[in-house]
Amino acid sequence: MASSSDTTTTESTDVLVLGSGIAGICAAIEAAEAGAKVIVLEGASGPGGASAQSGGEIYLGGGTSTQQAVGMDDSTEAMKAFLTAALGPNADEEKIEAYCDGAIEHHDWLLAHGLEFRHEVWDEPTWMPSTEVGLMWMGERAKPFSDLARPAARGHRPPQGMFAGETLMARLLATAEKAGIDIRTEIKTRTLVRESGDPAAPVCGVIATHFGEQLEFRAGAVIIATGGFVDNERMLEQWAPQQVGKGKVTDGHSDGSGIEMAMRVGAAVRRMHQTETALPVAAPLVTNGLLVDGGGRRFINEDRYPGLYSHAAVHHRPAPTWIIVDEDIVDAVPETELWGMRPTHVAETIEELARDCGLPERGLADTLAEYNADAEAGEDRAFGKESRFLKPLTSPYGAYPTGNGMRKGLMGSESMPQGFTLGGLHTDLDSRVLDLAGEPIAGLYAAGRATHGLHGEGYISGTSLGDGSFFGRRAGRNAAKESVHE
Ligand SMILES: Cc1cc2nc3c(=O)[nH]c(=O)nc-3n(C[C@H](O)[C@H](O)[C@H](O)COP(=O)(O)OP(=O)(O)OC[C@H]3O[C@@H](n4cnc5c(N)ncnc54)[C@H](O)[C@@H]3O)c2cc1C
């Protein structure tokens, strides 16, 4: 920890935001609108962070105007019930409650600050729609969730095919610019500063570097929005070893520096072991086919949100995981949704396919026989996959590898499961950073993947950009309140 007297003060502001992803920019906009002078320090050469490279999906519901425009009925209670189940076990129920209660207002705020969600729904399970649709399903209709809460499509996204995060952040950054927010790039924050170096004194600024030059910024309050730690191997070893050696869903700057900076001034962390997991698969192949583990057995309904079956496959099943299909399934998937995937094995019999894939012949043959019988009967008795995705598979059969336990290089650079971290600084519902005793650290706020989110073991797309923007706004508002004195 540094004391404010160690270096020369170069600049002062009311609110200092560290990181210019969705959490930082939403925090900055709220703080500026509350009357604070705001500086954002960004370590990379441009703003936007991982948020700008993302799918741009934001999980919102309860009856937003976008949902209403497409005739989608929803309620806050249904949204809460779905998220609590899908993000669990051990989801943060307090944060989910606050997030769902504020979802309609948050949706309207995003629209008022430059975003747009087209009034069109993507109807099939997918990671990312290839068109500009504004609304998508995130597995709400899949079992067991459809029994727990009335399903509604809640994935809101800006108008861009695939990686809509670019449009998302371009719009929010344009709003920030209009609000007069000063965003400085290539300034990496290194240390938090406390008044007079007293460990109980409020945080009052940071020490940062710009190409080797040391700078000090003083502020009434500091907001950490520096993202997660998937790019920091040492932190992964320490906190989330299951992610070591796996692919990274990141912009390359999720180095955990903000989390560790705050820990050095006494901040507590939470749920550091939780990670998002993604198998590199084209979702329609999985949804309409069979997902099997190393024993050749199905283990989940394939119409769930892809992150949930990825997590189950990678963390809870014997490797490798394969997608088993037939010709009709492949022919029905438009080329744009296949993402270049080709089956690595095709065979006339299921036993031959099993041998080629290195799967137990009996295991896979039994699985297919059971699945086909259920499909004929129109009911997936094992896992409850929706009947519209159930069709008996016929010869010839094909198999797609998923990256779980696969030989490296089989699918080029995308041959492994990938992910990002979900744990981080312990924050309360006002986005204050808490110490080991659960007390707020004066002058210090945080949001986004630098904090623990709504998540327990599960992850649904849209909840990272969602909680980052939502609690980022709270950080901005409260930091402005703490730092601006009439
Ligand atoms: C390909 C991809 C697709 C995704 N799709 C979705 C999706 O559709 N929906 C969803 O909810 N989530 C999605 N995610 C996850 C989501 O994008 C991130 O979890 C989220 O953007 C994190 O937001 P953030 O503001 O916390 O951090 P970031 O957006 O990563 O921003 C943090 C910023 O802080 C900067 N920084 C870091 N350390 C310092 C420092 N010490 N000093 C100064 N600056 C620093 C970084 O350079 C970065 O610009 C996706 C991620 C990727 C990579």
The ligand as an SDF file (V2000), in Angstrom:
LIG
                    3D

 53 58  0  0  0  0  0  0  0  0999 V2000
  -15.7130  -13.3100  -26.8630 C   0  0  0  0  0  0  0  0  0  0  0  0
  -16.4980  -12.9400  -25.6400 C   0  0  0  0  0  0  0  0  0  0  0  0
  -17.8890  -13.0300  -25.6520 C   0  0  0  0  0  0  0  0  0  0  0  0
  -18.6150  -12.6800  -24.5090 C   0  0  0  0  0  0  0  0  0  0  0  0
  -19.9760  -12.5940  -24.5800 N   0  0  0  0  0  0  0  0  0  0  0  0
  -20.6750  -12.1180  -23.5280 C   0  0  0  0  0  0  0  0  0  0  0  0
  -22.0610  -11.8200  -23.6420 C   0  0  0  0  0  0  0  0  0  0  0  0
  -22.6540  -11.8940  -24.7270 O   0  0  0  0  0  0  0  0  0  0  0  0
  -22.7250  -11.4200  -22.5190 N   0  0  0  0  0  0  0  0  0  0  0  0
  -22.0950  -11.2680  -21.3150 C   0  0  0  0  0  0  0  0  0  0  0  0
  -22.7460  -10.9170  -20.3350 O   0  0  0  0  0  0  0  0  0  0  0  0
  -20.7680  -11.4880  -21.2090 N   0  0  0  0  0  0  0  0  0  0  0  0
  -20.0480  -11.8680  -22.2830 C   0  0  0  0  0  0  0  0  0  0  0  0
  -18.7050  -12.0430  -22.1830 N   0  0  0  0  0  0  0  0  0  0  0  0
  -18.0620  -11.7200  -20.9040 C   0  0  0  0  0  0  0  0  0  0  0  0
  -18.0210  -10.2170  -20.7190 C   0  0  0  0  0  0  0  0  0  0  0  0
  -17.6380   -9.6090  -21.9390 O   0  0  0  0  0  0  0  0  0  0  0  0
  -17.0360   -9.7970  -19.6330 C   0  0  0  0  0  0  0  0  0  0  0  0
  -17.1620  -10.6190  -18.5080 O   0  0  0  0  0  0  0  0  0  0  0  0
  -17.3480   -8.3360  -19.2790 C   0  0  0  0  0  0  0  0  0  0  0  0
  -17.1860   -7.5650  -20.4600 O   0  0  0  0  0  0  0  0  0  0  0  0
  -16.4680   -7.7970  -18.1750 C   0  0  0  0  0  0  0  0  0  0  0  0
  -16.7320   -6.4160  -18.0870 O   0  0  0  0  0  0  0  0  0  0  0  0
  -15.8390   -5.5020  -17.1610 P   0  0  0  0  0  0  0  0  0  0  0  0
  -16.2650   -4.0930  -17.3960 O   0  0  0  0  0  0  0  0  0  0  0  0
  -15.8180   -6.0200  -15.7880 O   0  0  0  0  0  0  0  0  0  0  0  0
  -14.3520   -5.7300  -17.7210 O   0  0  0  0  0  0  0  0  0  0  0  0
  -13.6930   -5.4210  -19.1370 P   0  0  0  0  0  0  0  0  0  0  0  0
  -14.6890   -5.1590  -20.1830 O   0  0  0  0  0  0  0  0  0  0  0  0
  -12.6940   -6.4830  -19.3780 O   0  0  0  0  0  0  0  0  0  0  0  0
  -12.9440   -4.0570  -18.8830 O   0  0  0  0  0  0  0  0  0  0  0  0
  -11.8780   -3.9650  -17.9710 C   0  0  0  0  0  0  0  0  0  0  0  0
  -10.9000   -2.9300  -18.4830 C   0  0  0  0  0  0  0  0  0  0  0  0
   -9.9680   -2.6410  -17.4520 O   0  0  0  0  0  0  0  0  0  0  0  0
   -8.6770   -2.4930  -18.0260 C   0  0  0  0  0  0  0  0  0  0  0  0
   -7.6790   -2.7140  -16.9650 N   0  0  0  0  0  0  0  0  0  0  0  0
   -7.3460   -3.8920  -16.3810 C   0  0  0  0  0  0  0  0  0  0  0  0
   -6.4340   -3.6840  -15.4020 N   0  0  0  0  0  0  0  0  0  0  0  0
   -6.1960   -2.3480  -15.3720 C   0  0  0  0  0  0  0  0  0  0  0  0
   -5.3640   -1.5190  -14.5800 C   0  0  0  0  0  0  0  0  0  0  0  0
   -4.6150   -2.0170  -13.6000 N   0  0  0  0  0  0  0  0  0  0  0  0
   -5.3600   -0.1780  -14.8210 N   0  0  0  0  0  0  0  0  0  0  0  0
   -6.1450    0.3450  -15.8150 C   0  0  0  0  0  0  0  0  0  0  0  0
   -6.9530   -0.3900  -16.6010 N   0  0  0  0  0  0  0  0  0  0  0  0
   -6.9890   -1.7300  -16.3720 C   0  0  0  0  0  0  0  0  0  0  0  0
   -8.6520   -3.5060  -19.1400 C   0  0  0  0  0  0  0  0  0  0  0  0
   -7.6750   -3.1720  -20.1000 O   0  0  0  0  0  0  0  0  0  0  0  0
  -10.0770   -3.4120  -19.6760 C   0  0  0  0  0  0  0  0  0  0  0  0
  -10.1830   -2.4700  -20.7270 O   0  0  0  0  0  0  0  0  0  0  0  0
  -17.9460  -12.3290  -23.3160 C   0  0  0  0  0  0  0  0  0  0  0  0
  -16.5580  -12.2310  -23.3020 C   0  0  0  0  0  0  0  0  0  0  0  0
  -15.8390  -12.4760  -24.4710 C   0  0  0  0  0  0  0  0  0  0  0  0
  -14.3380  -12.2550  -24.4630 C   0  0  0  0  0  0  0  0  0  0  0  0
  1  2  1  0
  2  3  1  0
  2 52  2  0
  3  4  2  0
  4  5  1  0
  4 50  1  0
  5  6  2  0
  6  7  1  0
  6 13  1  0
  7  8  2  0
  7  9  1  0
  9 10  1  0
 10 11  2  0
 10 12  1  0
 12 13  2  0
 13 14  1  0
 14 15  1  0
 14 50  1  0
 15 16  1  0
 16 17  1  0
 16 18  1  0
 18 19  1  0
 18 20  1  0
 20 21  1  0
 20 22  1  0
 22 23  1  0
 23 24  1  0
 24 25  2  0
 24 26  1  0
 24 27  1  0
 27 28  1  0
 28 29  2  0
 28 30  1  0
 28 31  1  0
 31 32  1  0
 32 33  1  0
 33 34  1  0
 33 48  1  0
 34 35  1  0
 35 36  1  0
 35 46  1  0
 36 37  1  0
 36 45  1  0
 37 38  2  0
 38 39  1  0
 39 40  1  0
 39 45  2  0
 40 41  1  0
 40 42  2  0
 42 43  1  0
 43 44  2  0
 44 45  1  0
 46 47  1  0
 46 48  1  0
 48 49  1  0
 50 51  2  0
 51 52  1  0
 52 53  1  0
M  END
$$$$
